[in-house]
Amino acid sequence: MAIDNFIPEIWSARLLENLRKAHVAANLCNRDYEGEIRRAGDVVHINSFSPITVGTYTKNTDMSAAQTLTGAQTNLQIDQQKYFNFQIDSIDRAQQIPKIMDAAMRDAAYGLRDVADQYILGLYTGAPADNMIGTDTTPATTYTAATEAYNNLVKLATILDENNVPDESRWVVAPPWFLSLLLLDDRFVKLEVDAAGELEMRNLVGYAAGFRVYKSNNIPTATGTGSTTLYHVIAGYDQSITYAEQIVDVQSYVPELRFADAVKGLHVYGAKLVRPATLAVHTVARPTALI
């Protein structure tokens, strides 16, 4: 690939496409404001208004004066800035039959997704204390039976029910070992789709207790009593977190002292837990052996 043929706009669009396909946590967020960001430091102002009051109507009687809505505003800061910067030596490039630049860009997208997903899932700490089952030092559950995994999802669903979270858009993200326990429970509805459909629902493995169930190795962990690794199973719905990202710059260049093609890119993003009461967390410890 001659450096003269490198078109930044095309590479930039391709990278953003790969990034979105690879995301887990980001695809569970509200991304309505994504087109409004251009660079790091941008602030997205998210407006909301007070609940509408419902009154009782009496025939031949005037209603109360029209309610004046009061507004509230929360800000989404685009404050995360991540980059990649790699080079391909001219000799290596000439010897490669596959398109090595394509492969490298896909790998860069995977790395950016991994960092962004960890950041988004780390927002679980903003959930209210009443929505937390267990702590970072003491797990709520140390498994002795496979059925306990499903039972824990029911507890998370109850928290969301009590906070009036809509049923139809709920999700839960859990580590792979937790999902292996769900697979042993007849109540778990395993996703049965063809290979092409599976790619459209990346890491969606099934349905349980009213949740779309996703797996992720980016689940936040903590070190509990006795150096036990604790995992935070996180439940919410599609409006719990707002996320926006942009690939703001991709450049090709020739390193001064090398015969090589190099590419660097800048990814900026921000995420905010805008509805904390709609997020619930269950802290669990992995069983010594899978049941």
TORROKOL-976420 format. One line per field, with one value per residue (C-alpha): residue in one letter; z, x, y; residue number from 1. Coordinates in steps of 0.001 Angstrom, whole numbers, always signed. Example, Ala and Ser with C-alpha at 12.3 -4.5 7.8 and 13.67 -1.06 7.14 Angstrom:
<drenlums>
resn	a | s
c3	+7800 | +7140
c1	+12300 | +13670
c2	-4500 | -1060
resi	1 | 2
</drenlums>
This chain:
<drenlums>
resn	m | a | i | d | n | f | i | p | e | i | w | s | a | r | l | l | e | n | l | r | k | a | h | v | a | a | n | l | c | n | r | d | y | e | g | e | i | r | r | a | g | d | v | v | h | i | n | s | f | s | p | i | t | v | g | t | y | t | k | n | t | d | m | s | a | a | q | t | l | t | g | a | q | t | n | l | q | i | d | q | q | k | y | f | n | f | q | i | d | s | i | d | r | a | q | q | i | p | k | i | m | d | a | a | m | r | d | a | a | y | g | l | r | d | v | a | d | q | y | i | l | g | l | y | t | g | a | p | a | d | n | m | i | g | t | d | t | t | p | a | t | t | y | t | a | a | t | e | a | y | n | n | l | v | k | l | a | t | i | l | d | e | n | n | v | p | d | e | s | r | w | v | v | a | p | p | w | f | l | s | l | l | l | l | d | d | r | f | v | k | l | e | v | d | a | a | g | e | l | e | m | r | n | l | v | g | y | a | a | g | f | r | v | y | k | s | n | n | i | p | t | a | t | g | t | g | s | t | t | l | y | h | v | i | a | g | y | d | q | s | i | t | y | a | e | q | i | v | d | v | q | s | y | v | p | e | l | r | f | a | d | a | v | k | g | l | h | v | y | g | a | k | l | v | r | p | a | t | l | a | v | h | t | v | a | r | p | t | a | l | i
c3	+0 | -1157 | +1335 | -1435 | -1759 | +1903 | +2224 | +5850 | +5481 | +4329 | +7057 | +9687 | +8716 | +8608 | +12048 | +13558 | +11981 | +13447 | +16834 | +16975 | +15936 | +18685 | +21506 | +24264 | +26930 | +24519 | +22546 | +25717 | +26183 | +24904 | +21984 | +20734 | +21152 | +19317 | +16200 | +18271 | +19295 | +17256 | +19555 | +23040 | +25536 | +23943 | +26345 | +25422 | +27337 | +28026 | +28918 | +30797 | +32378 | +35476 | +35536 | +34188 | +36893 | +36282 | +37725 | +38023 | +35626 | +36925 | +34465 | +34239 | +36458 | +35406 | +35415 | +37296 | +35468 | +32957 | +34620 | +34039 | +33286 | +34987 | +33236 | +34408 | +32633 | +32945 | +31055 | +29224 | +29161 | +26246 | +28479 | +27441 | +24831 | +23552 | +20614 | +18576 | +16689 | +14744 | +11799 | +9224 | +7887 | +4110 | +4015 | +6121 | +4031 | +797 | +2149 | +3416 | +1136 | +3374 | +3706 | +6839 | +7258 | +7402 | +10081 | +12077 | +11952 | +13161 | +16037 | +16879 | +16924 | +19275 | +21652 | +21699 | +22347 | +25227 | +26974 | +26332 | +27587 | +30822 | +31316 | +30739 | +32988 | +35673 | +36026 | +38164 | +41220 | +40665 | +41412 | +44701 | +47771 | +47892 | +44411 | +45470 | +46611 | +48335 | +48658 | +47232 | +50224 | +50904 | +48132 | +48329 | +46979 | +46919 | +44679 | +45829 | +43272 | +39638 | +40310 | +42457 | +39362 | +37962 | +41438 | +41639 | +38371 | +39861 | +42749 | +40312 | +38359 | +41560 | +42241 | +38744 | +39147 | +42316 | +40475 | +37583 | +34985 | +31697 | +31145 | +27416 | +27307 | +30278 | +30034 | +32325 | +31773 | +33526 | +33277 | +31197 | +34253 | +35593 | +32295 | +32431 | +35576 | +33823 | +31061 | +33672 | +34687 | +32711 | +33306 | +31174 | +27543 | +25416 | +22242 | +19195 | +15979 | +12936 | +12703 | +10766 | +13326 | +16160 | +14740 | +14801 | +18544 | +19681 | +22961 | +23556 | +24890 | +25946 | +28155 | +31868 | +34449 | +31901 | +30905 | +27691 | +28985 | +27700 | +28523 | +28965 | +30302 | +31162 | +34178 | +37038 | +39809 | +43349 | +45851 | +48774 | +52147 | +51865 | +48479 | +46837 | +43432 | +43413 | +40267 | +39742 | +37721 | +36352 | +35307 | +33741 | +30709 | +27461 | +28967 | +32134 | +30600 | +27837 | +25686 | +22764 | +20795 | +17758 | +15788 | +15397 | +13450 | +11558 | +9889 | +7789 | +7876 | +7098 | +10163 | +9480 | +10123 | +8834 | +5568 | +6816 | +6640 | +9933 | +11058 | +14141 | +15267 | +18071 | +19680 | +22031 | +24044 | +27189 | +29199 | +32062 | +34311 | +33759 | +35603 | +38594 | +40074 | +36978 | +37528 | +39937 | +40887 | +42437 | +43798 | +43601 | +44072 | +41520 | +42778 | +43248 | +40525 | +38011 | +39209
c1	+0 | +1686 | +1494 | +189 | -2903 | -3840 | -7124 | -7678 | -11446 | -11920 | -9734 | -11434 | -14895 | -13711 | -12188 | -15351 | -17402 | -15162 | -15251 | -19041 | -19337 | -16947 | -18550 | -20547 | -21203 | -21376 | -24163 | -26256 | -26116 | -28178 | -26155 | -28608 | -26129 | -23216 | -23443 | -23061 | -19421 | -16440 | -13431 | -12144 | -13429 | -16864 | -19812 | -23185 | -26041 | -28819 | -32123 | -35051 | -38232 | -40300 | -42986 | -46409 | -49060 | -52259 | -55488 | -59095 | -61539 | -64975 | -67735 | -68645 | -65690 | -62600 | -59329 | -56309 | -54074 | -51712 | -48660 | -45423 | -42724 | -39393 | -36257 | -33127 | -29854 | -27008 | -23747 | -21929 | -18230 | -16197 | -13181 | -11625 | -8860 | -7213 | -4880 | -3094 | +141 | +1741 | +4061 | +4614 | +8130 | +8356 | +10041 | +7293 | +4657 | +6106 | +6279 | +2697 | +109 | -2875 | -3726 | -1729 | -2954 | -6562 | -5662 | -3745 | -6628 | -9045 | -6705 | -6542 | -10351 | -10440 | -8007 | -10046 | -13254 | -11644 | -10643 | -14006 | -16001 | -14027 | -14689 | -18446 | -18877 | -16860 | -19729 | -21538 | -20139 | -22687 | -25644 | -27454 | -26472 | -29936 | -29322 | -26107 | -26334 | -23034 | -19937 | -16430 | -15156 | -17989 | -19874 | -23614 | -23302 | -20633 | -22114 | -22902 | -25661 | -26142 | -29686 | -28351 | -27165 | -30695 | -32045 | -29608 | -30953 | -34443 | -33178 | -31735 | -35002 | -36918 | -34759 | -35473 | -39187 | -39341 | -37669 | -40169 | -37599 | -39310 | -39384 | -38741 | -35228 | -33457 | -30018 | -27524 | -23783 | -21970 | -18655 | -18520 | -18317 | -21598 | -23277 | -22027 | -24131 | -27166 | -26779 | -27306 | -30638 | -33754 | -35227 | -32533 | -33585 | -30521 | -30248 | -30761 | -29867 | -27770 | -24180 | -25068 | -27700 | -25281 | -22908 | -25672 | -26145 | -22555 | -22139 | -25895 | -26241 | -29871 | -32692 | -33332 | -35597 | -36652 | -33090 | -31138 | -28045 | -24596 | -21176 | -18047 | -14552 | -14516 | -16801 | -15345 | -13734 | -12556 | -10379 | -12478 | -11670 | -9081 | -7887 | -11038 | -11801 | -15274 | -17292 | -19957 | -22918 | -24474 | -28112 | -29773 | -31744 | -31020 | -31343 | -29296 | -26030 | -25416 | -22330 | -20862 | -17691 | -15878 | -12766 | -11619 | -8416 | -6570 | -3275 | -758 | +2877 | +6387 | +8675 | +11727 | +14369 | +12457 | +11305 | +7803 | +4201 | +2757 | -773 | -2003 | -5525 | -7349 | -10539 | -12466 | -15509 | -17499 | -20056 | -22340 | -24711 | -27668 | -30282 | -28519 | -31693 | -32057 | -28745 | -28445 | -25357 | -24905 | -21420 | -20570 | -17637 | -16790 | -17140 | -13931 | -15071 | -17820 | -20858
c2	+0 | +3171 | +5988 | +8255 | +6063 | +6341 | +8263 | +9440 | +9845 | +6260 | +4793 | +6905 | +5665 | +2050 | +2280 | +3712 | +921 | -1766 | -102 | -101 | -3736 | -4792 | -2825 | -4531 | -1900 | +1044 | -596 | -784 | +2980 | +5876 | +7272 | +9894 | +12749 | +11172 | +13328 | +16489 | +15975 | +17046 | +17031 | +16345 | +18889 | +19155 | +19220 | +17769 | +19425 | +16930 | +18550 | +17036 | +18370 | +17748 | +15007 | +15945 | +16226 | +14259 | +15660 | +14522 | +16151 | +17190 | +18010 | +21711 | +22617 | +24531 | +22659 | +23962 | +26402 | +24830 | +23369 | +25224 | +22720 | +23167 | +22038 | +20273 | +19859 | +17394 | +17647 | +14877 | +15692 | +14348 | +13983 | +10662 | +10760 | +7567 | +7077 | +4442 | +4886 | +2047 | +1528 | -1196 | -1597 | -1489 | -4899 | -6494 | -4808 | -6161 | -9724 | -9843 | -11421 | -10446 | -6784 | -6131 | -2558 | -3755 | -6266 | -3687 | -1216 | -3896 | -4618 | -917 | -814 | -3791 | -2082 | +1118 | -859 | -2684 | +548 | +2254 | -737 | -827 | +2862 | +2546 | -480 | +1300 | +3769 | +1167 | +2940 | +5726 | +3445 | +4252 | +2265 | +706 | -718 | -2454 | -6075 | -6872 | -4690 | -4486 | -6434 | -8872 | -10691 | -11065 | -14607 | -17294 | -19933 | -23450 | -24173 | -23185 | -21949 | -19113 | -17231 | -16951 | -16141 | -13234 | -11837 | -11954 | -9808 | -7271 | -7258 | -6543 | -3489 | -2168 | -2946 | -874 | +2018 | +1894 | +873 | -164 | -3911 | -3971 | -2490 | -4081 | -5636 | -7313 | -7775 | -10611 | -12485 | -15695 | -17969 | -16516 | -17285 | -20870 | -21254 | -19802 | -22371 | -25094 | -23573 | -24553 | -21096 | -19473 | -18908 | -19496 | -17479 | -19684 | -17862 | -18571 | -17409 | -14255 | -13247 | -13848 | -11247 | -8655 | -9205 | -9263 | -11146 | -11425 | -14965 | -15206 | -13965 | -14376 | -12720 | -10089 | -9155 | -9396 | -11170 | -10190 | -11573 | -9502 | -10003 | -6295 | -6707 | -4607 | -6620 | -5945 | -7783 | -8938 | -10425 | -13162 | -11874 | -13238 | -11747 | -10244 | -9568 | -6909 | -8186 | -4985 | -4518 | -1493 | -370 | +1427 | +4923 | +4352 | +5558 | +8086 | +7573 | +9498 | +8876 | +10130 | +9242 | +12823 | +12308 | +9578 | +10433 | +8557 | +9573 | +8341 | +8076 | +10210 | +7530 | +4479 | +2957 | +2395 | +3476 | +4689 | +5482 | +7295 | +8018 | +9814 | +8496 | +10788 | +9844 | +10449 | +8501 | +9475 | +7563 | +9901 | +7805 | +6239 | +4728 | +2543 | +742 | -2211 | -4216 | -7649 | -8424 | -12114 | -14457 | -17100 | -20686 | -22639 | -25015 | -24445 | -26371
resi	1 | 2 | 3 | 4 | 5 | 6 | 7 | 8 | 9 | 10 | 11 | 12 | 13 | 14 | 15 | 16 | 17 | 18 | 19 | 20 | 21 | 22 | 23 | 24 | 25 | 26 | 27 | 28 | 29 | 30 | 31 | 32 | 33 | 34 | 35 | 36 | 37 | 38 | 39 | 40 | 41 | 42 | 43 | 44 | 45 | 46 | 47 | 48 | 49 | 50 | 51 | 52 | 53 | 54 | 55 | 56 | 57 | 58 | 59 | 60 | 61 | 62 | 63 | 64 | 65 | 66 | 67 | 68 | 69 | 70 | 71 | 72 | 73 | 74 | 75 | 76 | 77 | 78 | 79 | 80 | 81 | 82 | 83 | 84 | 85 | 86 | 87 | 88 | 89 | 90 | 91 | 92 | 93 | 94 | 95 | 96 | 97 | 98 | 99 | 100 | 101 | 102 | 103 | 104 | 105 | 106 | 107 | 108 | 109 | 110 | 111 | 112 | 113 | 114 | 115 | 116 | 117 | 118 | 119 | 120 | 121 | 122 | 123 | 124 | 125 | 126 | 127 | 128 | 129 | 130 | 131 | 132 | 133 | 134 | 135 | 136 | 137 | 138 | 139 | 140 | 141 | 142 | 143 | 144 | 145 | 146 | 147 | 148 | 149 | 150 | 151 | 152 | 153 | 154 | 155 | 156 | 157 | 158 | 159 | 160 | 161 | 162 | 163 | 164 | 165 | 166 | 167 | 168 | 169 | 170 | 171 | 172 | 173 | 174 | 175 | 176 | 177 | 178 | 179 | 180 | 181 | 182 | 183 | 184 | 185 | 186 | 187 | 188 | 189 | 190 | 191 | 192 | 193 | 194 | 195 | 196 | 197 | 198 | 199 | 200 | 201 | 202 | 203 | 204 | 205 | 206 | 207 | 208 | 209 | 210 | 211 | 212 | 213 | 214 | 215 | 216 | 217 | 218 | 219 | 220 | 221 | 222 | 223 | 224 | 225 | 226 | 227 | 228 | 229 | 230 | 231 | 232 | 233 | 234 | 235 | 236 | 237 | 238 | 239 | 240 | 241 | 242 | 243 | 244 | 245 | 246 | 247 | 248 | 249 | 250 | 251 | 252 | 253 | 254 | 255 | 256 | 257 | 258 | 259 | 260 | 261 | 262 | 263 | 264 | 265 | 266 | 267 | 268 | 269 | 270 | 271 | 272 | 273 | 274 | 275 | 276 | 277 | 278 | 279 | 280 | 281 | 282 | 283 | 284 | 285 | 286 | 287 | 288 | 289 | 290 | 291
</drenlums>
